[in-house]
Amino acid sequence: MKTKLNKNNELSLPCLRGSIGDWNYYNVLISFKELHRIDNNHIIKETKSLDKWLQRDLSDRKDKIRDYLLNESQRYFNSIIVGVYGDMPDWYALDLKEIAKNFNLNIGNQVQESLGILSLTGNEILFTIDGQHRIEGIKLALKENPERFENDELSVVFIAHNENEAGRIRTRKLFATINREAVKPSQNDLAIIDEIYAYNVIARDIYAKYKKFENKIALTETTNLDRNNHVDFTNLLALVEVNKKILKLAKYKQSKYSGPSVEERKILYSTAADYWDFVTNNIVEYIDFFSKKHDLKEYRNVGQNKPLNLLFVPIGQKFLADIYCFYFKAGKLDLLKRKINKINFNLQDGHFTNLFYNKTKNTMIMNNFTVCKNLVFYLLGEKTDEVKLKKDLCRAYGINELSTEFKKFNLPVKL
């Protein structure tokens, strides 16, 4: 059995009292410096080994939270849930009659019974049910810079825990429910709400401001785009993936804790827009599409043997950004501009058939990114290890190096 904390100091906290289902809870505000009262070593699992497994990534995650707190002025956490047993806190309801009288308010019993003070004696045993990493991260940050958090308060929900088998089962069930029902934001949701990572922020700016893309960008849960979508050029997540490549050209130093400033955002948007201007103004397929000479049915379909072009699927757009970055860094964008249209991006019979697209199975291939990039460099006349490229291409095509077919295999003609 674990011993009590014996902090021996009382603490009165502003509190909302409520109930949901068969749980009564007390939602308080507690200053960071008082969080030492919460002990995360308490065991609610059947054995210590199970608790240890659940805490296997505690050290790494609490360090990240510490760093976030020490570096982010706009830091914020949602409520944590804390179990209480041993000496139970005292609840004191506030008398709101004078307030009701002075301000002519109609305060019912529900309000009267929900607002109060929760008084801790210091002898309670408190342990985290949900929010363990946040608590430990806060404790670490306090050790390094207590003055920084002098006015910081955390919302804490206290619930009663019974230290017997039935009580532990009940608390474990709550822990499981909270973690099972918590839904991680989708990639698309993060792209929409994130204000930290430049690739998300600038993807939204391109989505909202880049004229050629007006009403042509889909919002999808994943990077996949329906090949029978004949309305949208691409999706928001493809813009994010392109940005992960392109924004490196701006030499922007990404922080884990704060997003780009207004001025940085302008520079980053310009970097991304310059890329899209380059490809949409110089690649024939893009020129024809954005000028409405051809529609998407001529470039993207789900049916076997129907038109399918690498430039109109998300992985191809990410691939194209990678190629652009190479030539930008090499100072050879003029060369890329002259030769880009010699590359056959048609996946039915072009340079990347059976590399990015399995013609027999009618499925996209995601693991040949590097060999395809080296193929482009070879085709456009860059110095390339041709022996290695041949081996890599044959491996991608399923050609055995010991076979006669391998010996007869020749690299395509340079462009």
Helices and strands as residue ranges (DSSP letters): E 11-20, E 23-31, G 32-37, H 48-54, H 58-71, E 80-86, E 90-93, H 97-102, H 109-112, E 115-120, E 124-130, H 132-144, G 146-149, E 153-160, H 165-181, H 187-193, H 198-209, G 211-213, E 217-218, E 234-235, H 236-246, G 247-250, H 262-282, H 284-290, G 296-298, G 310-312, H 314-329, H 333-339, G 340-342, E 357-358, E 363-364, H 369-379, H 386-397, H 404-408
